[in-house]
Amino acid sequence: MRVEFDIAGEDDVVVPPEIREALRQEPAYRKPWAALSAGKQRGLSHMVAKVKSDEGRALKAIEVLTAVVEGNIPGPPRRRRD
């Protein structure tokens, strides 16, 4: 068996169709999204892509992009340092 793969560049982001569609429909989302680092876009894209249903992904995309516009960028919970 032979397996081949390409290594993506560090700035490459696979944006789910639900985010792309929301960015297309709502211009207010575009500038804040573009201002995010590739790593943050990748993480938020993963949050949307991992939702199982089509409707759920669309809702999650709106939730994530609204939070980005408001400056409340979602992310993994932070560990408490005691």
Secondary structure, 3 states (H helix, E strand, C coil): CCCCCCCCCCCCCCCCHHHHHHHHHCHHHHHHHHHCCHHHHHHHHHHHHCCCCHHHHHHHHHHHHHHHHHCCCCCCCCCCCC
